[in-house]
């Protein structure tokens, strides 16, 4: 596996782990209780949790990339045309998913939904776009371009 492929797998795992925990904590209560959740009360809690998830993701990414580079220093700087093409294709596919998330968030805003749901829909679209991008790249690395 190349450095870029290992980096992509690391980020996919980190995003799924960190944001899976975030959405389970933030959305688990309203979904399990049948919607009997005051989202205005939940908003400050989710703001702090959102900051913690970003910091956790950054820490995992830094530590993981350092470990990948330490165990294979020759590959850390190399990126060829295939890597760039796979990155571009992944960005394109992830962008479509992110656009759908943005449209859903705009629809919620037009319906005057709580900020809690709008913000988490935007975040969900970003996370889903990154997951699609990473999975797409993994498939392209394994299958070939």
SULKATA-V111748 format. One record per helix or strand. SS is the DSSP state (~ for helix, > for strand). FROM is the first residue (numbers start at 1). LEN is the number of residues. If there is no record, write none. Layout:
SS:FROM:LEN + SS:FROM:LEN
//
This chain:
~:3:30 + ~:39:33 + ~:81:30 + ~:115:29
//
